[in-house]
Each structure stands twice: as structure tokens, then as C-alpha cells.
């Protein structure tokens, strides 16, 4: 009888998990570019392989930009500055803000909670990928692949053509900001310190 009651609550969206989803923390994401490559975290979790950008939840009292910088350092040991916000959207039903990083320093090495939790059935690996590899790596959420590919392949001085476009699926919604430029790939990376 209890199992039936729990299934009914789950179907109505009134279970504990649904309440946690409704109160989900905002996700802040760091977009780190080296030429035509993007830094991702390749994951293997519960038999599933995919990749995500460095990022995580915004903590109480911090802005999304501060959280993106903190998460980048915690997960990759890199330090950086925010070049500009790229877009806002959704990641697993959570609001998400994406920021382009500049003045990136350090050596990209897995660190923080991800390094401590890294094991065969829940692995984390840092990889540099090109736009052509997004599908192969299963970059998640899939709706960010197009805007990221455009960011990686456009002339650094050309405006982003996906202006004010909103992409929606069950997993993600991405809104590309009007007027942002594709970013100066040269100067985003301190080549003497990258691995």
C-alpha cells in the first residue's frame, strides 16, 4: 500500500524528489576555449558516457559569475577571469548561466570533489574537444552544441549569428544574448601554462 501511495505522489509530482527539483540551485558554467578546442569533463556514470562543461551550483551569497570561477578552479585547478556572459538556459531543469573565460592560468588537472569521487563506475576526465567531437563525447545538454560550435569556429571579430535564439527541449533551453561577439580566441589562453 505504501508503494502505491509513493507511486501516486511521484506521478502527481508531489514526492520529495520533485520538491528538490523545484528548489534546484542555479548552475553556473565556465566556457574555456583554447583555439578551436573546448575544455569538457568527460563522465562515466551509471553506465552512461557523456561530457559536460566545468560548472556547478551557485552557493548562497554568490553571483553566477563568481560561482563559475569557483567551480572552474575547484574542478580543474585553473584560474581565470570572466570575459563576458554568453547565454542563459536550463540544464536538467535547473536555470544555468554560461560564461566565457579569459586570462586562463594554470594546468588543467582534475581536482576538488570530482577528483575525490573519481572511480571506475563514476569517472571524471578533463578533455579538450573540437566542435566535431561534441556528438562523439555526448556533450550535455545537447542544445549548447550549436552555439558552442559557432563560438569555436567563427572569426573572433564577427558577431554571433544565433542572435536572440532560444532553443528548447526537455533537457535544456539556451538563450543566446544579442550583440555578444564570438570572442577573441587569441589571448583567451596563456599558451605557456596550458597542458
C-alpha positions in Angstrom: 0.0 0.0 0.0 2.8 2.4 0.8 4.5 1.7 -2.5 1.2 2.5 -4.3 0.9 5.8 -2.4 4.5 6.7 -3.3 4.0 6.0 -7.0 0.9 8.1 -7.0 2.7 11.0 -5.4 5.6 10.6 -7.9 3.1 10.7 -10.8 1.5 13.9 -9.4 4.9 15.5 -8.9 4.4 15.7 -5.2 7.2 13.4 -4.0 10.4 14.5 -2.3 12.5 14.4 -5.5 10.0 16.7 -7.3 10.3 19.2 -4.4 14.1 19.1 -4.7 13.8 19.7 -8.4 11.6 22.7 -7.9 14.1 24.2 -5.5 17.1 23.3 -7.7 20.1 25.6 -7.4 21.1 27.8 -10.3 24.0 26.2 -12.3 27.0 28.4 -13.3 29.1 27.2 -16.2 32.7 28.1 -17.3 33.4 28.0 -21.1 37.2 27.6 -21.6 38.5 27.8 -25.1 42.0 27.1 -26.5 42.0 28.0 -30.2 39.3 25.7 -31.7 39.1 23.4 -28.7 36.8 23.5 -25.7 37.5 22.1 -22.2 35.0 19.5 -21.1 34.7 17.0 -18.3 34.1 13.5 -19.7 31.9 11.5 -17.4 31.0 7.8 -17.0 28.2 7.4 -14.5 25.7 4.6 -14.1 26.8 3.0 -17.3 26.4 6.2 -19.3 29.1 8.2 -21.1 28.7 11.9 -21.7 30.6 15.2 -21.3 29.7 18.5 -19.5 31.3 21.9 -19.2 33.0 22.7 -15.9 30.4 24.2 -13.5 28.1 23.7 -10.7 25.6 25.1 -8.3 25.6 28.8 -7.2 26.0 28.9 -3.4 24.1 31.3 -1.1 25.5 34.8 -1.3 27.5 34.4 -4.5 26.7 35.5 -8.1 26.5 33.1 -11.0 29.8 34.7 -12.3 31.5 34.1 -9.0 30.2 30.5 -8.9 31.5 29.8 -12.5 35.0 31.0 -11.5 34.9 29.0 -8.2 33.7 25.8 -9.9 36.3 26.1 -12.7 39.1 26.3 -10.1 37.6 23.5 -7.9 37.1 21.1 -10.8 40.1 21.8 -13.0 42.6 23.8 -10.8 42.5 26.6 -13.4 42.1 30.2 -12.5 40.5 32.7 -14.9 38.6 35.9 -15.4 35.1 36.3 -16.9 35.3 37.7 -20.4 31.5 38.0 -20.7 28.3 36.2 -20.1 27.4 34.1 -23.2 23.8 32.9 -22.6 21.4 31.6 -20.0 19.3 28.4 -20.3 18.4 25.3 -18.5 20.4 22.2 -17.5 18.4 19.2 -16.1 15.5 21.5 -15.3 17.9 23.9 -13.5 18.5 27.5 -14.6 22.0 27.8 -16.0 24.3 30.7 -16.9 27.3 30.3 -19.3 30.3 32.5 -19.1 33.3 32.8 -21.4 36.6 32.7 -19.6 39.7 34.7 -20.4 43.1 35.1 -18.9 43.1 31.4 -18.0 46.1 30.4 -15.9 47.4 27.1 -14.6 47.5 23.5 -15.7 44.2 21.7 -16.3 44.1 18.9 -13.8 41.1 17.2 -12.2 40.7 18.5 -8.6 38.3 19.0 -5.8 35.3 16.8 -5.2 35.5 15.4 -8.7 39.0 14.1 -8.1 38.0 12.5 -4.8 34.9 10.9 -6.3 36.7 9.6 -9.4 36.4 5.8 -9.7 35.7 3.3 -12.5 31.9 3.5 -12.0 31.8 7.3 -11.6 34.6 8.7 -13.6 35.7 12.3 -14.4 38.3 13.1 -17.0 39.3 16.5 -18.5 39.4 16.6 -22.3 40.0 19.3 -24.9 37.5 18.7 -27.8 36.7 20.3 -31.1 33.2 21.1 -32.3 33.3 18.0 -34.5 33.7 15.9 -31.3 30.7 17.2 -29.4 28.3 14.4 -30.5 31.0 11.7 -30.0 31.6 12.8 -26.4 27.8 13.3 -25.8 28.2 16.9 -24.8 25.3 17.6 -22.5 22.9 19.4 -22.7 22.8 18.8 -26.5 21.3 22.2 -27.2 24.5 24.0 -26.3 26.4 22.2 -29.1 25.3 24.6 -31.8 26.1 27.9 -30.1 29.4 26.4 -28.8 30.4 25.2 -32.2 29.7 28.6 -33.6 31.7 30.2 -30.9 34.7 27.9 -31.7 34.6 28.3 -35.5 33.6 31.9 -36.1 36.0 34.7 -36.8 36.9 36.3 -33.4 35.7 39.7 -34.6 32.4 38.5 -36.2 29.2 38.8 -34.3 27.4 35.6 -33.2 24.7 35.0 -35.8 22.5 32.9 -33.5 21.2 36.2 -32.1 18.4 36.1 -29.5 17.7 32.4 -30.4 16.0 30.3 -27.8 16.4 26.5 -28.1 14.1 24.4 -26.1 14.0 20.7 -25.3 13.1 18.6 -22.3 16.7 18.7 -21.2 17.8 22.3 -22.0 16.8 25.8 -23.0 19.6 28.1 -24.3 19.2 31.8 -24.9 22.0 33.4 -26.9 22.5 37.0 -25.9 22.0 39.7 -28.6 25.1 41.6 -29.5 27.8 39.4 -27.9 30.7 38.8 -30.2 32.3 35.4 -30.8 35.3 36.1 -28.6 38.9 36.6 -29.3 40.3 33.2 -29.3 43.8 34.6 -29.4 44.6 35.8 -25.9 42.0 33.6 -24.2 44.7 31.1 -23.5 48.1 31.7 -21.9 49.8 29.0 -24.0 52.9 28.9 -21.9 50.9 27.5 -19.0 48.4 25.1 -20.6 48.8 21.3 -20.8 
